[in-house]
Amino acid sequence: MGFLTNKTAIITGAGRAVLSDGRCGSIGYGIATAYAKEGANLVITGRNTQKLDAAKEELERLYGIHVLTVQADVNAGADNAAVVENVVQQAVDTFGDIHVLINNAQAFAKALTDEGFRLVSGGTDNHLILIDLQNMNITGKELEKRLDEVYITANKNAIPNDPQSPFVTSGLRVGTPAVTTRGFKEEDMVKVAHFIKLAATDFENKADEIRAGVTELCSKYPIYE
């Protein structure tokens, strides 16, 4: 019996994607598995019904839990709130109560956009986000370095038609699996987006403030009790 037995978690984007070598390629599915191991019933969403059905079958077989699949394109678009509301309603109708909603990537994408960042493809439908930094007048290499100094891990990444070399780049790749697994909620992702904006635009004056903010967030969700 896991510590989440009889609890219910909604994990968006958890369809089971399989890579050519047989490994699971869906980060959302990996997060769903972590909850399933602790006994949580799951509500998983995705666009591909075949992947959802495969995920449901495997999770129920391996962990003896109940899984509800909902075909839904949960992304960073303007109608995201309505889509999530529909998913939550279906979950409540099935399980009665919802204890966890993992929708961090979409919240993060929206928060970054609100901070003025341009996202490649306009948003995300998984747990990775690629930021086009050209309007911020900073390279991916430089922002990666600054973020590392304030305890935020991200990676420089080339963008389509990138004018910079692959060793410098005009993009930054960020993701949510680590912080989601740690326990971060959607409101925390808004703060992280703001810290990234400060690092990009006012690092000299705000570095200490960012470090303090990151430390406070991490203290809320300790890895070990």
ZAMARZA-42691 format. One record per residue (C-alpha): residue number from 1; residue in three letters; x, y, z. Coordinates in Angstrom, 3 decimals, padded with zeros to 6 digits. Layout:
<atom><i>NUM</i><aa>ala</aa><c1>X</c1><c2>Y</c2><c3>Z</c3></atom>
...
END
This chain:
<atom><i>1</i><aa>met</aa><c1>000.000</c1><c2>000.000</c2><c3>000.000</c3></atom>
<atom><i>2</i><aa>gly</aa><c1>001.498</c1><c2>003.309</c2><c3>-001.070</c3></atom>
<atom><i>3</i><aa>phe</aa><c1>001.069</c1><c2>006.608</c2><c3>000.703</c3></atom>
<atom><i>4</i><aa>leu</aa><c1>-001.271</c1><c2>007.814</c2><c3>-002.087</c3></atom>
<atom><i>5</i><aa>thr</aa><c1>-003.651</c1><c2>004.847</c2><c3>-001.946</c3></atom>
<atom><i>6</i><aa>asn</aa><c1>-007.265</c1><c2>005.976</c2><c3>-002.526</c3></atom>
<atom><i>7</i><aa>lys</aa><c1>-006.053</c1><c2>009.402</c2><c3>-003.678</c3></atom>
<atom><i>8</i><aa>thr</aa><c1>-006.656</c1><c2>010.657</c2><c3>-007.222</c3></atom>
<atom><i>9</i><aa>ala</aa><c1>-004.197</c1><c2>012.562</c2><c3>-009.420</c3></atom>
<atom><i>10</i><aa>ile</aa><c1>-004.737</c1><c2>014.239</c2><c3>-012.797</c3></atom>
<atom><i>11</i><aa>ile</aa><c1>-001.619</c1><c2>014.056</c2><c3>-014.982</c3></atom>
<atom><i>12</i><aa>thr</aa><c1>-001.883</c1><c2>015.999</c2><c3>-018.240</c3></atom>
<atom><i>13</i><aa>gly</aa><c1>-000.049</c1><c2>014.750</c2><c3>-021.317</c3></atom>
<atom><i>14</i><aa>ala</aa><c1>000.501</c1><c2>011.240</c2><c3>-019.941</c3></atom>
<atom><i>15</i><aa>gly</aa><c1>-000.180</c1><c2>009.149</c2><c3>-023.042</c3></atom>
<atom><i>16</i><aa>arg</aa><c1>002.353</c1><c2>006.378</c2><c3>-023.439</c3></atom>
<atom><i>17</i><aa>ala</aa><c1>004.831</c1><c2>007.302</c2><c3>-026.180</c3></atom>
<atom><i>18</i><aa>val</aa><c1>007.310</c1><c2>004.552</c2><c3>-027.049</c3></atom>
<atom><i>19</i><aa>leu</aa><c1>010.663</c1><c2>005.309</c2><c3>-028.629</c3></atom>
<atom><i>20</i><aa>ser</aa><c1>012.236</c1><c2>003.161</c2><c3>-031.334</c3></atom>
<atom><i>21</i><aa>asp</aa><c1>014.365</c1><c2>001.267</c2><c3>-028.816</c3></atom>
<atom><i>22</i><aa>gly</aa><c1>011.338</c1><c2>000.406</c2><c3>-026.690</c3></atom>
<atom><i>23</i><aa>arg</aa><c1>011.898</c1><c2>002.944</c2><c3>-023.909</c3></atom>
<atom><i>24</i><aa>cys</aa><c1>009.015</c1><c2>005.111</c2><c3>-022.738</c3></atom>
<atom><i>25</i><aa>gly</aa><c1>009.357</c1><c2>008.539</c2><c3>-024.330</c3></atom>
<atom><i>26</i><aa>ser</aa><c1>006.584</c1><c2>010.413</c2><c3>-022.514</c3></atom>
<atom><i>27</i><aa>ile</aa><c1>007.704</c1><c2>012.419</c2><c3>-019.503</c3></atom>
<atom><i>28</i><aa>gly</aa><c1>004.067</c1><c2>012.772</c2><c3>-018.455</c3></atom>
<atom><i>29</i><aa>tyr</aa><c1>003.757</c1><c2>008.998</c2><c3>-018.469</c3></atom>
<atom><i>30</i><aa>gly</aa><c1>006.842</c1><c2>008.761</c2><c3>-016.284</c3></atom>
<atom><i>31</i><aa>ile</aa><c1>005.287</c1><c2>011.108</c2><c3>-013.730</c3></atom>
<atom><i>32</i><aa>ala</aa><c1>002.036</c1><c2>009.108</c2><c3>-013.870</c3></atom>
<atom><i>33</i><aa>thr</aa><c1>004.032</c1><c2>005.960</c2><c3>-013.140</c3></atom>
<atom><i>34</i><aa>ala</aa><c1>005.575</c1><c2>007.555</c2><c3>-010.044</c3></atom>
<atom><i>35</i><aa>tyr</aa><c1>002.104</c1><c2>008.307</c2><c3>-008.679</c3></atom>
<atom><i>36</i><aa>ala</aa><c1>000.789</c1><c2>004.884</c2><c3>-009.651</c3></atom>
<atom><i>37</i><aa>lys</aa><c1>003.584</c1><c2>003.182</c2><c3>-007.714</c3></atom>
<atom><i>38</i><aa>glu</aa><c1>002.263</c1><c2>004.897</c2><c3>-004.588</c3></atom>
<atom><i>39</i><aa>gly</aa><c1>-001.277</c1><c2>003.666</c2><c3>-005.203</c3></atom>
<atom><i>40</i><aa>ala</aa><c1>-002.942</c1><c2>006.767</c2><c3>-006.649</c3></atom>
<atom><i>41</i><aa>asn</aa><c1>-005.827</c1><c2>006.419</c2><c3>-009.076</c3></atom>
<atom><i>42</i><aa>leu</aa><c1>-005.072</c1><c2>008.451</c2><c3>-012.197</c3></atom>
<atom><i>43</i><aa>val</aa><c1>-006.755</c1><c2>010.673</c2><c3>-014.737</c3></atom>
<atom><i>44</i><aa>ile</aa><c1>-004.504</c1><c2>010.995</c2><c3>-017.788</c3></atom>
<atom><i>45</i><aa>thr</aa><c1>-004.979</c1><c2>013.218</c2><c3>-020.834</c3></atom>
<atom><i>46</i><aa>gly</aa><c1>-003.600</c1><c2>013.347</c2><c3>-024.341</c3></atom>
<atom><i>47</i><aa>arg</aa><c1>-004.541</c1><c2>013.791</c2><c3>-027.988</c3></atom>
<atom><i>48</i><aa>asn</aa><c1>-003.826</c1><c2>010.236</c2><c3>-029.132</c3></atom>
<atom><i>49</i><aa>thr</aa><c1>-006.435</c1><c2>007.739</c2><c3>-027.937</c3></atom>
<atom><i>50</i><aa>gln</aa><c1>-004.243</c1><c2>004.746</c2><c3>-028.815</c3></atom>
<atom><i>51</i><aa>lys</aa><c1>-001.428</c1><c2>006.020</c2><c3>-026.585</c3></atom>
<atom><i>52</i><aa>leu</aa><c1>-003.912</c1><c2>006.766</c2><c3>-023.810</c3></atom>
<atom><i>53</i><aa>asp</aa><c1>-005.437</c1><c2>003.296</c2><c3>-024.028</c3></atom>
<atom><i>54</i><aa>ala</aa><c1>-001.963</c1><c2>001.728</c2><c3>-023.938</c3></atom>
<atom><i>55</i><aa>ala</aa><c1>-001.040</c1><c2>003.790</c2><c3>-020.875</c3></atom>
<atom><i>56</i><aa>lys</aa><c1>-004.282</c1><c2>002.876</c2><c3>-019.105</c3></atom>
<atom><i>57</i><aa>glu</aa><c1>-003.840</c1><c2>-000.847</c2><c3>-019.777</c3></atom>
<atom><i>58</i><aa>glu</aa><c1>-000.247</c1><c2>-000.891</c2><c3>-018.605</c3></atom>
<atom><i>59</i><aa>leu</aa><c1>-000.749</c1><c2>001.244</c2><c3>-015.475</c3></atom>
<atom><i>60</i><aa>glu</aa><c1>-003.753</c1><c2>-000.782</c2><c3>-014.331</c3></atom>
<atom><i>61</i><aa>arg</aa><c1>-001.975</c1><c2>-004.074</c2><c3>-015.002</c3></atom>
<atom><i>62</i><aa>leu</aa><c1>001.254</c1><c2>-003.127</c2><c3>-013.250</c3></atom>
<atom><i>63</i><aa>tyr</aa><c1>-000.070</c1><c2>-001.238</c2><c3>-010.237</c3></atom>
<atom><i>64</i><aa>gly</aa><c1>-003.662</c1><c2>-002.411</c2><c3>-009.674</c3></atom>
<atom><i>65</i><aa>ile</aa><c1>-005.075</c1><c2>001.111</c2><c3>-009.788</c3></atom>
<atom><i>66</i><aa>his</aa><c1>-007.990</c1><c2>002.656</c2><c3>-011.659</c3></atom>
<atom><i>67</i><aa>val</aa><c1>-007.216</c1><c2>004.931</c2><c3>-014.624</c3></atom>
<atom><i>68</i><aa>leu</aa><c1>-009.577</c1><c2>007.309</c2><c3>-016.432</c3></atom>
<atom><i>69</i><aa>thr</aa><c1>-008.449</c1><c2>008.524</c2><c3>-019.868</c3></atom>
<atom><i>70</i><aa>val</aa><c1>-009.680</c1><c2>011.821</c2><c3>-021.290</c3></atom>
<atom><i>71</i><aa>gln</aa><c1>-008.881</c1><c2>012.840</c2><c3>-024.853</c3></atom>
<atom><i>72</i><aa>ala</aa><c1>-007.938</c1><c2>016.498</c2><c3>-024.454</c3></atom>
<atom><i>73</i><aa>asp</aa><c1>-005.360</c1><c2>018.864</c2><c3>-025.913</c3></atom>
<atom><i>74</i><aa>val</aa><c1>-004.180</c1><c2>020.578</c2><c3>-022.745</c3></atom>
<atom><i>75</i><aa>asn</aa><c1>-001.738</c1><c2>023.242</c2><c3>-023.891</c3></atom>
<atom><i>76</i><aa>ala</aa><c1>-000.836</c1><c2>026.847</c2><c3>-023.272</c3></atom>
<atom><i>77</i><aa>gly</aa><c1>-003.585</c1><c2>028.246</c2><c3>-025.506</c3></atom>
<atom><i>78</i><aa>ala</aa><c1>-006.283</c1><c2>030.705</c2><c3>-024.501</c3></atom>
<atom><i>79</i><aa>asp</aa><c1>-008.841</c1><c2>027.929</c2><c3>-023.978</c3></atom>
<atom><i>80</i><aa>asn</aa><c1>-006.584</c1><c2>025.936</c2><c3>-021.667</c3></atom>
<atom><i>81</i><aa>ala</aa><c1>-008.599</c1><c2>026.800</c2><c3>-018.548</c3></atom>
<atom><i>82</i><aa>ala</aa><c1>-011.828</c1><c2>025.547</c2><c3>-020.104</c3></atom>
<atom><i>83</i><aa>val</aa><c1>-010.188</c1><c2>022.323</c2><c3>-021.256</c3></atom>
<atom><i>84</i><aa>val</aa><c1>-008.715</c1><c2>021.651</c2><c3>-017.811</c3></atom>
<atom><i>85</i><aa>glu</aa><c1>-012.078</c1><c2>022.431</c2><c3>-016.192</c3></atom>
<atom><i>86</i><aa>asn</aa><c1>-013.709</c1><c2>019.788</c2><c3>-018.393</c3></atom>
<atom><i>87</i><aa>val</aa><c1>-011.033</c1><c2>017.237</c2><c3>-017.480</c3></atom>
<atom><i>88</i><aa>val</aa><c1>-011.459</c1><c2>017.984</c2><c3>-013.775</c3></atom>
<atom><i>89</i><aa>gln</aa><c1>-015.238</c1><c2>017.618</c2><c3>-014.027</c3></atom>
<atom><i>90</i><aa>gln</aa><c1>-014.932</c1><c2>014.209</c2><c3>-015.660</c3></atom>
<atom><i>91</i><aa>ala</aa><c1>-012.458</c1><c2>013.193</c2><c3>-012.972</c3></atom>
<atom><i>92</i><aa>val</aa><c1>-014.774</c1><c2>014.309</c2><c3>-010.163</c3></atom>
<atom><i>93</i><aa>asp</aa><c1>-017.713</c1><c2>012.489</c2><c3>-011.777</c3></atom>
<atom><i>94</i><aa>thr</aa><c1>-015.654</c1><c2>009.291</c2><c3>-011.808</c3></atom>
<atom><i>95</i><aa>phe</aa><c1>-013.651</c1><c2>009.414</c2><c3>-008.573</c3></atom>
<atom><i>96</i><aa>gly</aa><c1>-015.450</c1><c2>011.988</c2><c3>-006.423</c3></atom>
<atom><i>97</i><aa>asp</aa><c1>-012.375</c1><c2>013.906</c2><c3>-005.257</c3></atom>
<atom><i>98</i><aa>ile</aa><c1>-009.192</c1><c2>015.159</c2><c3>-006.905</c3></atom>
<atom><i>99</i><aa>his</aa><c1>-006.104</c1><c2>015.430</c2><c3>-004.741</c3></atom>
<atom><i>100</i><aa>val</aa><c1>-003.387</c1><c2>016.385</c2><c3>-007.257</c3></atom>
<atom><i>101</i><aa>leu</aa><c1>-003.476</c1><c2>018.238</c2><c3>-010.588</c3></atom>
<atom><i>102</i><aa>ile</aa><c1>-000.212</c1><c2>018.117</c2><c3>-012.540</c3></atom>
<atom><i>103</i><aa>asn</aa><c1>-000.499</c1><c2>020.818</c2><c3>-015.184</c3></atom>
<atom><i>104</i><aa>asn</aa><c1>002.790</c1><c2>022.572</c2><c3>-014.526</c3></atom>
<atom><i>105</i><aa>ala</aa><c1>004.180</c1><c2>022.714</c2><c3>-018.062</c3></atom>
<atom><i>106</i><aa>gln</aa><c1>001.152</c1><c2>024.590</c2><c3>-019.359</c3></atom>
<atom><i>107</i><aa>ala</aa><c1>001.176</c1><c2>026.988</c2><c3>-016.400</c3></atom>
<atom><i>108</i><aa>phe</aa><c1>004.901</c1><c2>027.543</c2><c3>-016.914</c3></atom>
<atom><i>109</i><aa>ala</aa><c1>004.483</c1><c2>028.242</c2><c3>-020.637</c3></atom>
<atom><i>110</i><aa>lys</aa><c1>001.746</c1><c2>030.783</c2><c3>-019.985</c3></atom>
<atom><i>111</i><aa>ala</aa><c1>003.773</c1><c2>032.471</c2><c3>-017.236</c3></atom>
<atom><i>112</i><aa>leu</aa><c1>006.831</c1><c2>032.762</c2><c3>-019.495</c3></atom>
<atom><i>113</i><aa>thr</aa><c1>004.671</c1><c2>034.284</c2><c3>-022.222</c3></atom>
<atom><i>114</i><aa>asp</aa><c1>003.206</c1><c2>036.753</c2><c3>-019.723</c3></atom>
<atom><i>115</i><aa>glu</aa><c1>006.771</c1><c2>037.737</c2><c3>-018.787</c3></atom>
<atom><i>116</i><aa>gly</aa><c1>007.420</c1><c2>038.652</c2><c3>-022.430</c3></atom>
<atom><i>117</i><aa>phe</aa><c1>009.285</c1><c2>035.561</c2><c3>-023.619</c3></atom>
<atom><i>118</i><aa>arg</aa><c1>008.600</c1><c2>034.161</c2><c3>-027.079</c3></atom>
<atom><i>119</i><aa>leu</aa><c1>008.048</c1><c2>030.421</c2><c3>-027.123</c3></atom>
<atom><i>120</i><aa>val</aa><c1>008.961</c1><c2>028.355</c2><c3>-030.159</c3></atom>
<atom><i>121</i><aa>ser</aa><c1>005.686</c1><c2>026.892</c2><c3>-031.530</c3></atom>
<atom><i>122</i><aa>gly</aa><c1>003.766</c1><c2>029.285</c2><c3>-029.273</c3></atom>
<atom><i>123</i><aa>gly</aa><c1>003.502</c1><c2>026.959</c2><c3>-026.296</c3></atom>
<atom><i>124</i><aa>thr</aa><c1>003.858</c1><c2>023.315</c2><c3>-025.329</c3></atom>
<atom><i>125</i><aa>asp</aa><c1>001.831</c1><c2>020.130</c2><c3>-025.427</c3></atom>
<atom><i>126</i><aa>asn</aa><c1>004.304</c1><c2>018.174</c2><c3>-023.312</c3></atom>
<atom><i>127</i><aa>his</aa><c1>006.712</c1><c2>018.893</c2><c3>-020.458</c3></atom>
<atom><i>128</i><aa>leu</aa><c1>009.436</c1><c2>020.718</c2><c3>-022.370</c3></atom>
<atom><i>129</i><aa>ile</aa><c1>009.498</c1><c2>024.368</c2><c3>-023.464</c3></atom>
<atom><i>130</i><aa>leu</aa><c1>011.855</c1><c2>026.035</c2><c3>-025.939</c3></atom>
<atom><i>131</i><aa>ile</aa><c1>012.260</c1><c2>029.790</c2><c3>-025.469</c3></atom>
<atom><i>132</i><aa>asp</aa><c1>013.352</c1><c2>032.115</c2><c3>-028.271</c3></atom>
<atom><i>133</i><aa>leu</aa><c1>015.535</c1><c2>034.710</c2><c3>-026.506</c3></atom>
<atom><i>134</i><aa>gln</aa><c1>016.161</c1><c2>037.065</c2><c3>-029.419</c3></atom>
<atom><i>135</i><aa>asn</aa><c1>013.757</c1><c2>039.716</c2><c3>-028.111</c3></atom>
<atom><i>136</i><aa>met</aa><c1>015.533</c1><c2>039.620</c2><c3>-024.728</c3></atom>
<atom><i>137</i><aa>asn</aa><c1>018.940</c1><c2>040.462</c2><c3>-026.230</c3></atom>
<atom><i>138</i><aa>ile</aa><c1>020.671</c1><c2>037.575</c2><c3>-024.509</c3></atom>
<atom><i>139</i><aa>thr</aa><c1>022.060</c1><c2>034.291</c2><c3>-025.790</c3></atom>
<atom><i>140</i><aa>gly</aa><c1>021.159</c1><c2>030.863</c2><c3>-024.545</c3></atom>
<atom><i>141</i><aa>lys</aa><c1>024.733</c1><c2>030.315</c2><c3>-023.386</c3></atom>
<atom><i>142</i><aa>glu</aa><c1>024.737</c1><c2>033.461</c2><c3>-021.250</c3></atom>
<atom><i>143</i><aa>leu</aa><c1>021.304</c1><c2>032.887</c2><c3>-019.720</c3></atom>
<atom><i>144</i><aa>glu</aa><c1>022.153</c1><c2>029.258</c2><c3>-018.912</c3></atom>
<atom><i>145</i><aa>lys</aa><c1>025.236</c1><c2>030.521</c2><c3>-017.046</c3></atom>
<atom><i>146</i><aa>arg</aa><c1>023.295</c1><c2>033.177</c2><c3>-015.139</c3></atom>
<atom><i>147</i><aa>leu</aa><c1>020.566</c1><c2>030.748</c2><c3>-014.127</c3></atom>
<atom><i>148</i><aa>asp</aa><c1>023.111</c1><c2>028.236</c2><c3>-012.908</c3></atom>
<atom><i>149</i><aa>glu</aa><c1>024.468</c1><c2>030.917</c2><c3>-010.573</c3></atom>
<atom><i>150</i><aa>val</aa><c1>021.018</c1><c2>031.364</c2><c3>-009.001</c3></atom>
<atom><i>151</i><aa>tyr</aa><c1>020.249</c1><c2>027.627</c2><c3>-008.640</c3></atom>
<atom><i>152</i><aa>ile</aa><c1>018.008</c1><c2>027.200</c2><c3>-011.719</c3></atom>
<atom><i>153</i><aa>thr</aa><c1>018.985</c1><c2>024.473</c2><c3>-014.169</c3></atom>
<atom><i>154</i><aa>ala</aa><c1>018.276</c1><c2>025.068</c2><c3>-017.863</c3></atom>
<atom><i>155</i><aa>asn</aa><c1>020.069</c1><c2>024.369</c2><c3>-021.132</c3></atom>
<atom><i>156</i><aa>lys</aa><c1>020.996</c1><c2>026.525</c2><c3>-024.090</c3></atom>
<atom><i>157</i><aa>asn</aa><c1>019.294</c1><c2>025.218</c2><c3>-027.224</c3></atom>
<atom><i>158</i><aa>ala</aa><c1>019.284</c1><c2>026.164</c2><c3>-030.886</c3></atom>
<atom><i>159</i><aa>ile</aa><c1>016.033</c1><c2>027.477</c2><c3>-032.343</c3></atom>
<atom><i>160</i><aa>pro</aa><c1>014.828</c1><c2>027.234</c2><c3>-035.967</c3></atom>
<atom><i>161</i><aa>asn</aa><c1>017.005</c1><c2>029.400</c2><c3>-038.255</c3></atom>
<atom><i>162</i><aa>asp</aa><c1>019.200</c1><c2>030.303</c2><c3>-035.302</c3></atom>
<atom><i>163</i><aa>pro</aa><c1>021.650</c1><c2>033.128</c2><c3>-036.168</c3></atom>
<atom><i>164</i><aa>gln</aa><c1>023.970</c1><c2>032.037</c2><c3>-033.340</c3></atom>
<atom><i>165</i><aa>ser</aa><c1>026.341</c1><c2>029.074</c2><c3>-033.442</c3></atom>
<atom><i>166</i><aa>pro</aa><c1>025.284</c1><c2>025.769</c2><c3>-031.803</c3></atom>
<atom><i>167</i><aa>phe</aa><c1>027.764</c1><c2>026.550</c2><c3>-029.029</c3></atom>
<atom><i>168</i><aa>val</aa><c1>026.032</c1><c2>029.855</c2><c3>-028.210</c3></atom>
<atom><i>169</i><aa>thr</aa><c1>022.399</c1><c2>029.562</c2><c3>-029.425</c3></atom>
<atom><i>170</i><aa>ser</aa><c1>019.484</c1><c2>031.960</c2><c3>-029.315</c3></atom>
<atom><i>171</i><aa>gly</aa><c1>017.274</c1><c2>029.622</c2><c3>-027.312</c3></atom>
<atom><i>172</i><aa>leu</aa><c1>016.844</c1><c2>028.124</c2><c3>-023.875</c3></atom>
<atom><i>173</i><aa>arg</aa><c1>015.247</c1><c2>024.749</c2><c3>-023.108</c3></atom>
<atom><i>174</i><aa>val</aa><c1>013.390</c1><c2>024.382</c2><c3>-019.825</c3></atom>
<atom><i>175</i><aa>gly</aa><c1>011.197</c1><c2>021.633</c2><c3>-018.442</c3></atom>
<atom><i>176</i><aa>thr</aa><c1>009.008</c1><c2>020.708</c2><c3>-015.497</c3></atom>
<atom><i>177</i><aa>pro</aa><c1>009.575</c1><c2>017.005</c2><c3>-014.640</c3></atom>
<atom><i>178</i><aa>ala</aa><c1>012.065</c1><c2>017.572</c2><c3>-011.800</c3></atom>
<atom><i>179</i><aa>val</aa><c1>010.102</c1><c2>020.312</c2><c3>-010.038</c3></atom>
<atom><i>180</i><aa>thr</aa><c1>006.800</c1><c2>018.517</c2><c3>-010.636</c3></atom>
<atom><i>181</i><aa>thr</aa><c1>008.162</c1><c2>015.351</c2><c3>-009.065</c3></atom>
<atom><i>182</i><aa>arg</aa><c1>009.411</c1><c2>017.443</c2><c3>-006.160</c3></atom>
<atom><i>183</i><aa>gly</aa><c1>005.929</c1><c2>018.882</c2><c3>-005.587</c3></atom>
<atom><i>184</i><aa>phe</aa><c1>005.868</c1><c2>022.307</c2><c3>-007.251</c3></atom>
<atom><i>185</i><aa>lys</aa><c1>002.385</c1><c2>023.610</c2><c3>-008.079</c3></atom>
<atom><i>186</i><aa>glu</aa><c1>001.184</c1><c2>025.886</c2><c3>-010.889</c3></atom>
<atom><i>187</i><aa>glu</aa><c1>001.572</c1><c2>029.044</c2><c3>-008.784</c3></atom>
<atom><i>188</i><aa>asp</aa><c1>005.203</c1><c2>028.097</c2><c3>-008.136</c3></atom>
<atom><i>189</i><aa>met</aa><c1>005.861</c1><c2>027.903</c2><c3>-011.873</c3></atom>
<atom><i>190</i><aa>val</aa><c1>004.715</c1><c2>031.524</c2><c3>-012.187</c3></atom>
<atom><i>191</i><aa>lys</aa><c1>007.427</c1><c2>032.508</c2><c3>-009.707</c3></atom>
<atom><i>192</i><aa>val</aa><c1>010.081</c1><c2>030.503</c2><c3>-011.563</c3></atom>
<atom><i>193</i><aa>ala</aa><c1>009.124</c1><c2>032.243</c2><c3>-014.824</c3></atom>
<atom><i>194</i><aa>his</aa><c1>009.583</c1><c2>035.609</c2><c3>-013.104</c3></atom>
<atom><i>195</i><aa>phe</aa><c1>012.986</c1><c2>034.590</c2><c3>-011.776</c3></atom>
<atom><i>196</i><aa>ile</aa><c1>014.080</c1><c2>033.652</c2><c3>-015.293</c3></atom>
<atom><i>197</i><aa>lys</aa><c1>012.896</c1><c2>037.033</c2><c3>-016.583</c3></atom>
<atom><i>198</i><aa>leu</aa><c1>014.885</c1><c2>038.843</c2><c3>-013.882</c3></atom>
<atom><i>199</i><aa>ala</aa><c1>017.972</c1><c2>036.798</c2><c3>-014.716</c3></atom>
<atom><i>200</i><aa>ala</aa><c1>017.628</c1><c2>037.701</c2><c3>-018.388</c3></atom>
<atom><i>201</i><aa>thr</aa><c1>016.997</c1><c2>041.414</c2><c3>-017.939</c3></atom>
<atom><i>202</i><aa>asp</aa><c1>018.396</c1><c2>042.636</c2><c3>-014.589</c3></atom>
<atom><i>203</i><aa>phe</aa><c1>020.847</c1><c2>040.034</c2><c3>-013.335</c3></atom>
<atom><i>204</i><aa>glu</aa><c1>023.355</c1><c2>042.413</c2><c3>-011.757</c3></atom>
<atom><i>205</i><aa>asn</aa><c1>020.752</c1><c2>043.955</c2><c3>-009.469</c3></atom>
<atom><i>206</i><aa>lys</aa><c1>018.485</c1><c2>040.955</c2><c3>-008.873</c3></atom>
<atom><i>207</i><aa>ala</aa><c1>020.784</c1><c2>037.928</c2><c3>-008.528</c3></atom>
<atom><i>208</i><aa>asp</aa><c1>020.600</c1><c2>037.831</c2><c3>-004.730</c3></atom>
<atom><i>209</i><aa>glu</aa><c1>016.816</c1><c2>038.270</c2><c3>-004.828</c3></atom>
<atom><i>210</i><aa>ile</aa><c1>016.482</c1><c2>035.375</c2><c3>-007.277</c3></atom>
<atom><i>211</i><aa>arg</aa><c1>018.686</c1><c2>033.096</c2><c3>-005.154</c3></atom>
<atom><i>212</i><aa>ala</aa><c1>016.624</c1><c2>033.875</c2><c3>-002.067</c3></atom>
<atom><i>213</i><aa>gly</aa><c1>013.398</c1><c2>033.201</c2><c3>-003.948</c3></atom>
<atom><i>214</i><aa>val</aa><c1>014.611</c1><c2>029.899</c2><c3>-005.361</c3></atom>
<atom><i>215</i><aa>thr</aa><c1>015.872</c1><c2>028.812</c2><c3>-001.942</c3></atom>
<atom><i>216</i><aa>glu</aa><c1>012.499</c1><c2>029.646</c2><c3>-000.385</c3></atom>
<atom><i>217</i><aa>leu</aa><c1>010.630</c1><c2>027.643</c2><c3>-003.048</c3></atom>
<atom><i>218</i><aa>cys</aa><c1>012.872</c1><c2>024.617</c2><c3>-002.637</c3></atom>
<atom><i>219</i><aa>ser</aa><c1>012.475</c1><c2>024.786</c2><c3>001.134</c3></atom>
<atom><i>220</i><aa>lys</aa><c1>008.718</c1><c2>024.346</c2><c3>000.677</c3></atom>
<atom><i>221</i><aa>tyr</aa><c1>009.298</c1><c2>021.025</c2><c3>-001.062</c3></atom>
<atom><i>222</i><aa>pro</aa><c1>012.297</c1><c2>019.308</c2><c3>000.571</c3></atom>
<atom><i>223</i><aa>ile</aa><c1>013.655</c1><c2>016.217</c2><c3>-001.139</c3></atom>
<atom><i>224</i><aa>tyr</aa><c1>014.115</c1><c2>014.527</c2><c3>002.237</c3></atom>
<atom><i>225</i><aa>glu</aa><c1>012.097</c1><c2>015.140</c2><c3>005.382</c3></atom>
END
